[in-house]
Amino acid sequence: MTFTKEEKAIVLDFLPNGYSYDSRPNFRKTPIVQAVGVDHFTILELVPKETIFLKPHDEIYIGEGKRDKIHHVNGKIPITKLTGTAKAELHFVVEEILQKNEAQFVAFFNKAVPLSTRMHQLELLPGVGKKHMWQILEEKKERPFTSFEDLRNRVKLIPDPVKTVAKRVLKELEGNEKHYLFVDQERG
């Protein structure tokens, strides 16, 4: 199975002594970084270079070129393998990624299409039903949305589009969805 490679990731948790359940002696344990990819929200396990110390919310380069802080990528891990700290930070980091890449996620609202004759992509967002969907579609027809703030001001029924999209991303990361809007899922 393959997944789309990430270029950058945001640290969720740094375990300088590896996992606590690792029964090997300390000198054999490898430091571990749990992170989420910036482009595709891939949850990754990374091994930092020696003497590198990282903290949650640090942005790190993990692409194919020379890496400053990461020795290698162990691979994708399920959300269930995240530490308590990583799980607690995930929501905040996802919102941070959404805000830093605002244009990309606002474009989703401008380009969203029907999935079938009865279901629209917008309805997959938590709290967005038919009434919200029609209001978004009417407003977008007048002129495309330019920012989360513009969306919030023009569509009164959506109080915080960032939190709405973040909730959807978190649901997709759990891996039980039929449709994926923001998270790249492995294809076997």
Backbone as a chain_set.jsonl record, in Angstrom:
{"seq": "MTFTKEEKAIVLDFLPNGYSYDSRPNFRKTPIVQAVGVDHFTILELVPKETIFLKPHDEIYIGEGKRDKIHHVNGKIPITKLTGTAKAELHFVVEEILQKNEAQFVAFFNKAVPLSTRMHQLELLPGVGKKHMWQILEEKKERPFTSFEDLRNRVKLIPDPVKTVAKRVLKELEGNEKHYLFVDQERG", "coords": {"N": [[0.838, -1.18, 0.0], [0.429, 2.246, -0.712], [0.958, 5.693, 0.13], [0.294, 9.186, -0.252], [3.142, 11.157, -0.356], [4.384, 13.304, 2.145], [5.675, 16.624, 2.441], [6.179, 18.41, 4.473], [5.68, 18.414, 8.021], [3.822, 18.696, 11.094], [4.778, 18.646, 14.427], [3.316, 16.522, 16.793], [3.847, 15.114, 19.125], [6.815, 14.504, 21.01], [8.973, 11.985, 21.819], [11.583, 11.538, 23.617], [12.782, 9.288, 24.731], [11.711, 7.177, 23.368], [8.885, 4.918, 23.011], [6.923, 4.313, 25.951], [6.058, 1.755, 26.459], [7.929, 0.181, 25.256], [10.031, -2.428, 25.803], [12.746, -2.681, 25.659], [16.172, -2.03, 26.763], [17.076, 1.32, 27.854], [19.28, 2.416, 26.373], [19.001, 1.251, 23.925], [16.638, 2.135, 22.9], [14.843, 4.16, 20.573], [14.497, 7.609, 19.899], [11.285, 9.054, 19.27], [9.089, 10.737, 17.044], [5.866, 11.887, 16.783], [3.775, 12.981, 14.272], [1.794, 15.145, 12.113], [1.061, 15.34, 8.7], [1.331, 18.236, 6.621], [0.171, 18.687, 4.099], [-1.586, 16.534, 3.436], [-2.659, 15.555, 5.761], [-1.57, 13.231, 6.867], [-0.88, 10.9, 9.364], [2.074, 10.407, 11.009], [4.983, 8.478, 11.997], [8.092, 9.354, 13.091], [11.705, 9.403, 13.111], [13.927, 11.286, 14.887], [16.993, 13.121, 14.184], [20.131, 12.533, 15.899], [20.671, 14.281, 18.961], [18.714, 16.163, 18.459], [16.0, 18.051, 19.59], [12.57, 18.265, 19.819], [9.378, 19.978, 19.887], [5.791, 19.999, 20.485], [3.872, 21.385, 17.795], [6.029, 22.314, 16.326], [7.218, 22.909, 13.059], [8.388, 20.697, 10.62], [10.676, 19.594, 8.085], [10.184, 16.87, 5.967], [10.57, 15.797, 3.53], [11.97, 14.454, 0.429], [14.512, 15.575, 0.077], [17.52, 16.933, 1.716], [17.25, 16.619, 5.148], [16.919, 18.561, 8.055], [16.239, 17.978, 10.725], [15.039, 15.468, 10.966], [15.802, 12.053, 10.91], [14.8, 9.674, 9.659], [11.697, 8.497, 8.182], [9.468, 6.484, 9.779], [6.972, 5.646, 9.014], [3.436, 5.641, 8.142], [1.006, 5.891, 10.713], [-1.801, 4.585, 12.599], [-4.48, 6.598, 13.95], [-5.12, 5.648, 16.424], [-2.741, 4.862, 17.574], [-1.547, 7.087, 18.514], [-0.026, 9.034, 21.113], [-1.229, 10.191, 24.34], [-0.659, 12.943, 24.592], [-0.191, 13.612, 21.891], [-2.738, 13.083, 20.804], [-4.207, 15.021, 22.154], [-3.117, 17.349, 21.119], [-3.678, 17.195, 18.418], [-6.162, 18.258, 17.391], [-5.748, 21.056, 17.698], [-3.486, 21.43, 16.09], [-4.461, 20.658, 13.571], [-6.349, 22.712, 13.142], [-4.545, 24.828, 13.053], [-3.104, 24.213, 10.701], [-5.184, 24.455, 8.841], [-5.717, 27.22, 9.035], [-3.266, 28.317, 8.219], [-3.238, 27.528, 5.582], [-5.396, 28.772, 4.37], [-6.552, 29.705, 1.886], [-6.624, 27.39, 0.277], [-8.502, 25.783, 1.636], [-10.762, 27.383, 1.749], [-11.28, 27.431, -0.911], [-12.358, 24.909, -1.232], [-15.028, 25.25, -0.395], [-15.892, 26.85, -2.464], [-15.639, 25.195, -4.671], [-16.944, 22.81, -4.172], [-18.899, 19.942, -4.978], [-21.879, 18.085, -6.028], [-22.286, 14.787, -4.669], [-24.029, 12.846, -5.299], [-27.402, 12.537, -6.557], [-28.777, 13.06, -4.284], [-27.018, 13.856, -2.294], [-24.579, 16.213, -1.254], [-21.174, 17.365, -1.353], [-20.735, 19.352, 0.571], [-22.532, 18.7, 2.579], [-21.261, 16.747, 4.001], [-19.775, 17.951, 5.884], [-19.601, 18.469, 9.386], [-22.566, 19.489, 10.99], [-23.594, 20.782, 8.791], [-26.373, 20.916, 6.983], [-29.093, 20.436, 4.642], [-30.274, 23.024, 4.505], [-28.145, 24.752, 5.263], [-26.352, 24.069, 3.244], [-27.672, 24.957, 0.894], [-27.689, 27.691, 1.384], [-24.944, 28.281, 1.364], [-24.353, 27.573, -1.314], [-25.943, 29.444, -2.707], [-24.8, 31.887, -1.914], [-22.2, 31.558, -2.878], [-22.699, 31.534, -5.58], [-23.302, 34.189, -6.088], [-20.821, 35.507, -5.618], [-17.5, 34.188, -5.397], [-16.222, 32.806, -2.311], [-13.79, 34.468, -0.308], [-12.291, 34.222, 1.976], [-12.072, 32.629, 5.246], [-13.278, 34.335, 7.022], [-14.906, 35.885, 5.33], [-16.664, 33.882, 4.483], [-17.832, 33.229, 6.959], [-19.131, 35.654, 7.525], [-20.973, 35.913, 5.421], [-22.472, 33.558, 5.38], [-24.516, 32.992, 7.684], [-25.311, 30.832, 9.219], [-23.148, 29.219, 9.653], [-21.05, 29.344, 12.143], [-18.262, 29.074, 12.644], [-16.172, 28.319, 10.254], [-13.596, 27.157, 10.234], [-13.459, 25.491, 12.51], [-15.513, 23.75, 11.803], [-14.518, 22.48, 9.456], [-12.221, 21.383, 10.598], [-13.33, 19.515, 12.381], [-14.363, 17.71, 10.526], [-12.0, 16.802, 9.28], [-10.79, 15.48, 11.447], [-12.66, 13.426, 11.852], [-12.294, 12.042, 9.457], [-9.669, 11.209, 9.793], [-9.971, 9.195, 11.618], [-10.711, 7.135, 10.042], [-13.111, 5.836, 9.263], [-14.905, 6.725, 7.382], [-17.078, 7.026, 4.518], [-16.701, 8.757, 2.39], [-13.956, 10.826, 1.539], [-12.779, 14.012, 2.024], [-10.641, 15.668, 2.708], [-8.487, 14.217, 3.813], [-5.945, 12.094, 2.711], [-6.468, 8.819, 1.892], [-5.117, 5.552, 2.21], [-4.779, 3.475, -0.616], [-5.439, 0.244, -1.449]], "CA": [[0.0, 0.0, 0.0], [1.194, 3.484, -0.75], [0.216, 6.901, 0.471], [0.907, 10.379, -0.798], [4.235, 11.614, 0.5], [4.305, 14.641, 2.716], [6.927, 17.388, 2.413], [6.334, 19.007, 5.801], [4.776, 17.889, 9.052], [3.792, 19.433, 12.359], [4.99, 17.733, 15.548], [2.239, 16.341, 17.776], [4.498, 14.698, 20.367], [8.211, 14.092, 20.904], [9.299, 11.018, 22.868], [13.047, 11.423, 23.548], [13.189, 7.941, 25.134], [10.878, 6.199, 22.681], [7.607, 4.575, 23.633], [7.044, 3.813, 27.322], [5.804, 0.305, 26.472], [9.069, -0.506, 24.642], [10.701, -3.1, 26.924], [14.205, -2.717, 25.474], [16.9, -1.109, 27.654], [17.058, 2.71, 27.369], [20.307, 2.715, 25.369], [18.571, 0.67, 22.646], [15.41, 2.791, 22.444], [15.002, 5.234, 19.594], [13.547, 8.711, 20.073], [10.182, 8.999, 18.307], [8.279, 11.934, 16.84], [4.569, 11.667, 16.142], [3.482, 14.232, 13.565], [0.75, 15.095, 11.087], [1.503, 16.002, 7.476], [0.697, 19.517, 6.34], [-0.586, 18.684, 2.843], [-2.594, 15.477, 3.312], [-3.056, 15.148, 7.113], [-1.103, 11.875, 7.139], [-0.29, 10.77, 10.705], [3.355, 9.745, 10.78], [5.953, 8.216, 13.051], [9.392, 9.789, 12.571], [12.856, 9.26, 14.005], [14.745, 12.496, 14.752], [18.451, 12.968, 14.191], [20.694, 12.597, 17.26], [20.781, 15.588, 19.632], [17.608, 17.053, 18.089], [14.876, 18.071, 20.526], [11.418, 18.909, 19.186], [8.216, 20.165, 20.751], [4.555, 20.088, 19.711], [3.637, 22.527, 16.91], [7.19, 22.611, 15.473], [7.068, 22.451, 11.676], [9.625, 20.045, 10.212], [10.749, 19.127, 6.707], [10.346, 15.41, 5.921], [10.564, 15.423, 2.114], [13.051, 13.628, -0.122], [15.815, 16.257, 0.144], [18.26, 16.914, 2.984], [16.429, 16.971, 6.301], [17.698, 19.125, 9.164], [15.914, 17.455, 12.05], [14.504, 14.103, 10.933], [16.696, 11.062, 10.317], [13.986, 8.931, 8.7], [10.26, 8.35, 8.42], [9.11, 5.077, 10.006], [5.792, 5.389, 8.203], [2.122, 6.098, 8.569], [0.466, 5.158, 11.855], [-3.218, 4.894, 12.814], [-4.764, 7.584, 14.995], [-5.192, 4.919, 17.698], [-1.397, 4.678, 18.121], [-1.052, 8.358, 19.034], [0.076, 9.172, 22.564], [-2.216, 11.11, 24.906], [-0.264, 14.31, 24.226], [-0.418, 13.776, 20.453], [-4.193, 13.163, 20.59], [-4.662, 16.309, 22.681], [-2.618, 18.419, 20.236], [-4.119, 16.993, 17.032], [-7.215, 19.217, 17.034], [-5.148, 22.392, 17.575], [-2.58, 21.419, 14.945], [-5.304, 20.643, 12.365], [-6.854, 24.084, 12.975], [-3.386, 25.643, 12.666], [-2.852, 23.915, 9.286], [-6.289, 25.052, 8.081], [-5.555, 28.679, 9.011], [-2.082, 28.646, 7.408], [-3.554, 27.221, 4.179], [-6.778, 29.228, 4.271], [-7.028, 29.781, 0.497], [-6.896, 26.027, -0.181], [-9.707, 25.244, 2.258], [-11.872, 28.229, 1.31], [-11.55, 26.961, -2.28], [-13.246, 23.748, -1.126], [-16.409, 25.752, -0.352], [-16.204, 27.397, -3.788], [-15.594, 24.155, -5.709], [-17.651, 21.594, -3.743], [-19.859, 19.449, -5.974], [-22.734, 17.004, -5.543], [-21.763, 13.415, -4.697], [-25.098, 12.092, -5.946], [-28.577, 13.396, -6.685], [-29.31, 13.335, -2.948], [-25.983, 14.248, -1.326], [-23.579, 17.17, -1.718], [-19.952, 17.336, -0.533], [-20.874, 20.264, 1.711], [-23.299, 18.039, 3.632], [-20.374, 15.873, 4.771], [-19.219, 18.751, 6.971], [-20.447, 18.393, 10.587], [-23.45, 20.621, 11.221], [-24.08, 21.363, 7.533], [-27.483, 20.164, 6.4], [-29.613, 20.971, 3.369], [-30.49, 24.472, 4.617], [-26.815, 25.383, 5.218], [-25.781, 23.81, 1.921], [-28.292, 25.86, -0.077], [-27.244, 29.059, 1.657], [-23.561, 28.366, 0.865], [-24.401, 27.547, -2.777], [-26.498, 30.725, -3.181], [-23.781, 32.93, -1.687], [-21.058, 31.31, -3.77], [-23.148, 31.891, -6.922], [-23.161, 35.65, -6.182], [-19.373, 35.709, -5.807], [-16.76, 33.179, -4.624], [-15.734, 33.176, -0.987], [-12.378, 34.87, -0.371], [-11.6, 33.866, 3.219], [-12.953, 32.053, 6.259], [-14.036, 35.467, 7.561], [-15.926, 36.187, 4.326], [-17.629, 32.775, 4.58], [-18.525, 33.398, 8.249], [-19.992, 36.833, 7.443], [-22.025, 35.747, 4.411], [-23.297, 32.396, 5.713], [-24.722, 33.182, 9.137], [-25.551, 29.569, 9.911], [-21.866, 28.563, 9.962], [-20.359, 30.285, 13.008], [-16.807, 28.984, 12.516], [-15.831, 27.339, 9.216], [-12.346, 26.462, 10.572], [-13.808, 24.4, 13.431], [-16.34, 22.809, 11.05], [-13.625, 21.69, 8.607], [-11.342, 20.621, 11.499], [-14.09, 18.348, 12.861], [-14.438, 16.747, 9.417], [-10.664, 16.218, 9.134], [-10.598, 14.529, 12.553], [-13.493, 12.246, 11.562], [-11.644, 11.308, 8.37], [-8.458, 10.584, 10.331], [-10.372, 7.96, 12.305], [-10.699, 6.111, 8.996], [-14.369, 5.102, 9.114], [-15.804, 7.474, 6.509], [-17.292, 6.511, 3.164], [-16.129, 9.76, 1.494], [-12.867, 11.604, 2.118], [-12.656, 15.317, 1.384], [-9.398, 16.355, 3.055], [-7.429, 13.282, 4.214], [-5.626, 11.064, 1.717], [-6.55, 7.467, 2.433], [-4.352, 4.543, 1.477], [-5.531, 2.662, -1.571], [-4.763, -1.043, -1.518]], "C": [[0.884, 1.243, 0.0], [0.313, 4.643, -0.302], [0.981, 8.084, -0.095], [1.962, 10.881, 0.169], [4.018, 13.053, 0.937], [5.68, 15.313, 2.599], [7.244, 17.952, 3.802], [5.327, 18.383, 6.752], [4.85, 18.798, 10.265], [3.876, 18.404, 13.485], [3.773, 17.731, 16.47], [2.817, 15.974, 19.132], [5.923, 14.256, 20.062], [8.527, 13.205, 22.098], [10.811, 10.773, 22.835], [13.564, 10.036, 23.927], [12.347, 6.861, 24.475], [9.576, 5.95, 23.43], [7.814, 3.984, 25.021], [6.833, 2.302, 27.388], [6.927, -0.494, 25.806], [9.912, -1.104, 25.769], [12.225, -3.186, 26.77], [14.895, -1.781, 26.473], [16.973, 0.292, 27.02], [18.073, 2.993, 26.269], [19.959, 2.149, 23.99], [17.321, 1.341, 22.083], [15.736, 3.947, 21.504], [14.026, 6.355, 19.926], [12.499, 8.661, 18.953], [9.485, 10.357, 18.25], [6.969, 11.476, 16.196], [4.154, 13.008, 15.559], [2.34, 14.026, 12.585], [1.238, 15.91, 9.889], [0.678, 17.242, 7.185], [-0.211, 19.452, 5.109], [-1.753, 17.702, 2.826], [-3.072, 14.931, 4.662], [-2.69, 13.696, 7.416], [-0.474, 11.849, 8.531], [0.936, 9.881, 10.569], [4.141, 9.523, 12.061], [7.322, 8.484, 12.436], [10.476, 9.523, 13.601], [13.73, 10.495, 13.806], [16.233, 12.167, 14.692], [18.925, 13.076, 15.64], [20.833, 14.036, 17.699], [19.67, 16.579, 19.254], [16.499, 16.908, 19.125], [13.747, 18.854, 19.866], [10.288, 19.063, 20.184], [6.96, 20.262, 19.888], [4.423, 21.438, 18.996], [4.865, 22.953, 16.116], [6.89, 22.095, 14.068], [8.415, 21.895, 11.232], [9.54, 19.584, 8.759], [10.999, 17.612, 6.723], [10.383, 14.888, 4.485], [11.797, 14.622, 1.723], [14.435, 14.258, 0.017], [16.478, 16.117, 1.501], [17.375, 17.429, 4.113], [17.318, 17.465, 7.428], [17.49, 18.365, 10.47], [15.486, 15.995, 12.078], [15.48, 13.163, 10.227], [15.951, 10.243, 9.272], [12.528, 8.857, 9.144], [9.981, 6.862, 8.607], [7.892, 4.693, 9.179], [4.531, 5.966, 8.802], [1.668, 5.244, 9.753], [-1.021, 5.505, 12.003], [-3.381, 5.89, 13.962], [-4.789, 6.92, 16.376], [-3.817, 4.727, 18.345], [-0.81, 5.991, 18.68], [-1.013, 8.349, 20.554], [-1.019, 10.126, 23.042], [-1.927, 12.556, 24.526], [-0.563, 14.565, 22.754], [-1.907, 13.904, 20.14], [-4.726, 14.521, 21.031], [-4.26, 17.459, 21.742], [-3.21, 18.361, 18.835], [-5.147, 18.028, 16.588], [-6.629, 20.609, 16.792], [-4.245, 22.481, 16.355], [-3.374, 21.415, 13.635], [-5.85, 22.044, 12.109], [-5.74, 25.019, 12.516], [-3.079, 25.454, 11.171], [-3.93, 24.554, 8.414], [-6.114, 26.568, 7.956], [-4.365, 29.092, 8.146], [-2.34, 28.442, 5.921], [-4.994, 27.619, 3.858], [-7.311, 29.2, 2.843], [-7.419, 28.403, -0.037], [-8.222, 25.495, 0.371], [-10.944, 26.091, 1.97], [-12.268, 27.801, -0.106], [-12.457, 25.731, -2.261], [-14.707, 24.206, -1.156], [-16.84, 26.289, -1.718], [-16.326, 26.319, -4.86], [-16.369, 22.881, -5.365], [-18.761, 21.241, -4.734], [-20.765, 18.378, -5.359], [-22.027, 15.653, -5.64], [-22.749, 12.502, -5.411], [-26.28, 13.043, -6.091], [-29.152, 13.782, -5.325], [-28.298, 13.896, -1.955], [-24.952, 15.161, -1.98], [-22.36, 17.078, -0.802], [-20.079, 18.21, 0.709], [-21.611, 19.612, 2.883], [-22.464, 17.061, 4.454], [-19.715, 16.626, 5.931], [-20.154, 18.683, 8.177], [-21.275, 19.666, 10.765], [-23.993, 21.278, 9.962], [-25.143, 20.435, 6.951], [-27.919, 20.82, 5.108], [-29.747, 22.494, 3.405], [-29.165, 25.227, 4.516], [-26.226, 25.27, 3.819], [-26.352, 24.792, 0.902], [-27.852, 27.296, 0.142], [-25.807, 29.26, 1.149], [-23.565, 28.433, -0.662], [-24.933, 28.856, -3.349], [-25.467, 31.841, -3.052], [-22.599, 32.781, -2.644], [-21.408, 31.682, -5.207], [-23.0, 33.403, -7.156], [-21.712, 36.034, -6.442], [-18.645, 34.685, -4.929], [-16.332, 33.716, -3.255], [-14.243, 33.475, -1.075], [-11.584, 34.471, 0.868], [-12.59, 33.186, 4.158], [-13.846, 33.148, 6.844], [-15.181, 35.845, 6.621], [-17.035, 35.136, 4.39], [-18.486, 32.922, 5.842], [-19.521, 34.56, 8.171], [-21.178, 36.64, 6.496], [-22.947, 34.568, 4.687], [-23.452, 32.379, 7.231], [-24.874, 31.88, 9.898], [-24.264, 28.804, 10.237], [-21.054, 29.534, 10.809], [-18.835, 30.251, 12.853], [-16.426, 27.905, 11.502], [-14.548, 26.552, 9.531], [-12.654, 25.272, 11.481], [-14.636, 23.329, 12.717], [-15.465, 21.901, 10.193], [-12.701, 20.836, 9.476], [-12.049, 19.373, 12.025], [-14.17, 17.284, 11.769], [-13.09, 16.054, 9.227], [-10.431, 15.171, 10.217], [-11.427, 13.269, 12.35], [-12.84, 11.394, 10.476], [-10.386, 10.601, 8.863], [-8.773, 9.293, 11.085], [-10.539, 6.808, 11.322], [-11.985, 5.361, 8.757], [-15.355, 5.763, 8.155], [-15.937, 6.811, 5.133], [-16.629, 7.441, 2.137], [-15.047, 10.54, 2.238], [-12.688, 12.886, 1.321], [-11.268, 15.906, 1.552], [-8.216, 15.43, 3.352], [-7.204, 12.275, 3.105], [-5.664, 9.714, 2.402], [-5.722, 6.531, 1.573], [-5.279, 3.776, 0.549], [-4.782, 1.36, -1.748], [-4.903, -1.748, -2.817]], "O": [[1.941, 1.278, 0.63], [-0.915, 4.57, -0.353], [2.175, 7.987, -0.38], [1.709, 11.014, 1.367], [3.53, 13.891, 0.179], [6.713, 14.646, 2.652], [8.393, 17.972, 4.244], [4.274, 17.894, 6.345], [5.8, 19.56, 10.442], [3.139, 17.418, 13.496], [3.271, 18.781, 16.872], [2.349, 16.453, 20.165], [6.203, 13.705, 18.997], [8.369, 13.617, 23.247], [11.276, 9.896, 22.106], [14.651, 9.642, 23.504], [12.278, 5.739, 24.978], [9.221, 6.678, 24.357], [8.77, 3.241, 25.246], [7.369, 1.64, 28.276], [6.879, -1.724, 25.793], [10.449, -0.369, 26.597], [12.911, -3.704, 27.651], [14.272, -0.844, 26.973], [16.936, 0.426, 25.797], [17.772, 3.729, 25.329], [20.569, 2.536, 22.993], [16.98, 1.138, 20.917], [16.765, 4.611, 21.632], [12.856, 6.094, 20.205], [12.803, 8.269, 17.827], [9.315, 11.032, 19.266], [6.973, 10.766, 15.19], [4.172, 14.033, 16.241], [1.965, 12.898, 12.267], [1.757, 17.016, 10.04], [-0.52, 17.29, 7.466], [-1.258, 20.099, 5.085], [-2.804, 18.005, 2.259], [-3.812, 13.948, 4.701], [-3.413, 13.008, 8.137], [0.372, 12.687, 8.843], [0.854, 8.755, 10.081], [4.002, 10.245, 13.049], [7.671, 7.92, 11.399], [10.21, 9.43, 14.799], [14.221, 10.739, 12.704], [16.669, 11.088, 15.094], [18.233, 13.628, 16.495], [21.089, 14.917, 16.877], [19.699, 17.727, 19.698], [16.109, 15.799, 19.49], [13.95, 19.978, 19.408], [10.241, 18.369, 21.2], [7.045, 20.571, 18.699], [4.81, 22.481, 19.523], [4.767, 23.87, 15.301], [6.377, 20.989, 13.899], [9.454, 22.525, 11.433], [8.467, 19.229, 8.27], [11.906, 17.131, 7.402], [10.246, 13.688, 4.25], [12.563, 14.173, 2.576], [15.432, 13.539, 0.071], [16.069, 15.304, 2.33], [16.826, 18.528, 4.041], [18.349, 16.862, 7.724], [18.434, 18.135, 11.225], [15.567, 15.352, 13.125], [15.925, 13.428, 9.111], [16.404, 10.125, 8.134], [12.183, 9.113, 10.298], [10.227, 6.066, 7.701], [7.785, 3.564, 8.702], [4.549, 6.671, 9.811], [1.911, 4.037, 9.795], [-1.455, 6.58, 11.588], [-2.517, 6.0, 14.832], [-4.508, 7.571, 17.382], [-3.737, 4.457, 19.543], [0.283, 5.998, 19.244], [-1.86, 7.736, 21.204], [-1.662, 10.791, 22.23], [-2.839, 13.307, 24.178], [-1.119, 15.605, 22.402], [-2.302, 14.727, 19.316], [-5.588, 15.103, 20.371], [-5.003, 18.431, 21.6], [-3.239, 19.373, 18.136], [-5.008, 18.613, 15.514], [-6.967, 21.267, 15.808], [-4.24, 23.497, 15.659], [-2.994, 22.102, 12.687], [-5.818, 22.518, 10.973], [-5.966, 25.901, 11.687], [-2.825, 26.427, 10.462], [-3.626, 25.13, 7.369], [-6.339, 27.131, 6.885], [-4.432, 30.088, 7.427], [-1.727, 29.11, 5.088], [-5.713, 26.898, 3.167], [-8.419, 28.715, 2.613], [-8.431, 28.266, -0.724], [-8.975, 24.835, -0.344], [-12.058, 25.568, 1.948], [-13.448, 27.808, -0.456], [-13.246, 25.534, -3.185], [-15.528, 23.619, -1.86], [-18.011, 26.194, -2.086], [-17.036, 26.505, -5.849], [-16.442, 21.967, -6.186], [-19.459, 22.112, -5.253], [-20.458, 17.83, -4.3], [-21.266, 15.407, -6.576], [-22.364, 11.518, -6.043], [-26.165, 14.228, -5.778], [-29.931, 14.73, -5.228], [-28.681, 14.363, -0.883], [-24.51, 14.92, -3.103], [-22.487, 16.754, 0.379], [-19.588, 17.849, 1.778], [-21.348, 19.933, 4.042], [-22.917, 16.595, 5.499], [-19.165, 16.012, 6.845], [-21.367, 18.82, 8.022], [-20.748, 20.777, 10.698], [-24.77, 22.229, 10.047], [-24.853, 19.329, 6.494], [-27.207, 21.653, 4.547], [-29.377, 23.175, 2.448], [-29.059, 26.213, 3.786], [-25.678, 26.229, 3.276], [-25.603, 25.394, 0.133], [-27.663, 28.04, -0.82], [-25.497, 30.3, 0.568], [-22.861, 29.257, -1.245], [-24.432, 29.331, -4.368], [-25.287, 32.641, -3.97], [-22.071, 33.77, -3.152], [-20.538, 32.096, -5.973], [-22.633, 33.847, -8.243], [-21.412, 36.79, -7.366], [-19.119, 34.352, -3.843], [-16.113, 34.914, -3.076], [-13.516, 32.82, -1.822], [-10.357, 34.389, 0.825], [-13.794, 33.167, 3.9], [-15.022, 32.918, 7.125], [-16.299, 36.095, 7.071], [-18.217, 35.478, 4.355], [-19.706, 32.761, 5.798], [-20.631, 34.46, 8.694], [-22.267, 37.154, 6.753], [-24.102, 34.584, 4.262], [-22.625, 31.824, 7.955], [-24.595, 31.825, 11.096], [-24.292, 27.848, 11.013], [-20.435, 30.452, 10.271], [-18.187, 31.295, 12.925], [-16.362, 26.723, 11.839], [-14.43, 25.393, 9.132], [-12.163, 24.168, 11.245], [-14.481, 22.139, 12.99], [-15.645, 20.683, 10.199], [-12.424, 19.687, 9.133], [-11.448, 18.302, 12.108], [-14.057, 16.091, 12.053], [-13.046, 14.839, 9.031], [-9.925, 14.086, 9.929], [-10.963, 12.166, 12.64], [-12.834, 10.166, 10.566], [-10.071, 9.506, 8.397], [-7.929, 8.402, 11.176], [-10.512, 5.642, 11.715], [-11.961, 4.322, 8.097], [-16.528, 5.39, 8.126], [-15.026, 6.132, 4.66], [-16.067, 6.98, 1.144], [-15.201, 10.872, 3.414], [-12.474, 12.858, 0.109], [-10.763, 16.571, 0.647], [-7.065, 15.821, 3.162], [-8.154, 11.668, 2.609], [-4.962, 9.495, 3.389], [-5.637, 6.698, 0.356], [-6.419, 3.472, 0.898], [-3.62, 1.36, -2.153], [-4.371, -2.846, -2.984]]}, "num_chains": 1, "name": "protein.A"}
